[in-house]
């Protein structure tokens, strides 16, 4: 597991927590078909940062910064398609975090 302090810093914001929740079930939270890469298009899936911005009602730069911070902490993965960046949760890292919390704290 990456640096726990960086992970907890990334989680110490309501919007960043919301983003993680939204990305857990993108089909439920992003109703536009163009908002996320379906499993058929890309086995990994992902949601466009612009659609995350729209749902969060914050600036593009703020959402990009939030997603980048969570990616550096190891909570998100990204994939670039043309000029768009798509984010998805790193489920393995989130599972390790859950195990850490259950065992260590």
C-alpha positions, 0 to 999 in steps of 0.5 A: 500500500502506498504512503498512508499519510498521502491516502488519508490526505486525499480522503480528507475532503468531502468532494474527493470522497464523493468522487470515489463513491461515484466512481464505484458505480459510474452507471448509477451516478453518470447517466450520460452514455458519453460520461463513462467508458463502458466495459464494452469499449474498454474493459477497464472502464472510467469516467471523463473528468469533464463529467466528474466536474459537471456532477461536482459543480466545481471548476475543471482545474479543481477536479483535475487537481483532486483526481491527480491527488487521488491518483498519486495516493494510489486510489485512482487510475487514469487513462487518456483517450485523445484529449480526454482523461478517464478515471476509475477506482483502483479497487485493489488499492482500496481493498488493501486500504480496507484491510489496513484499517481493519487490522491496524487501526 
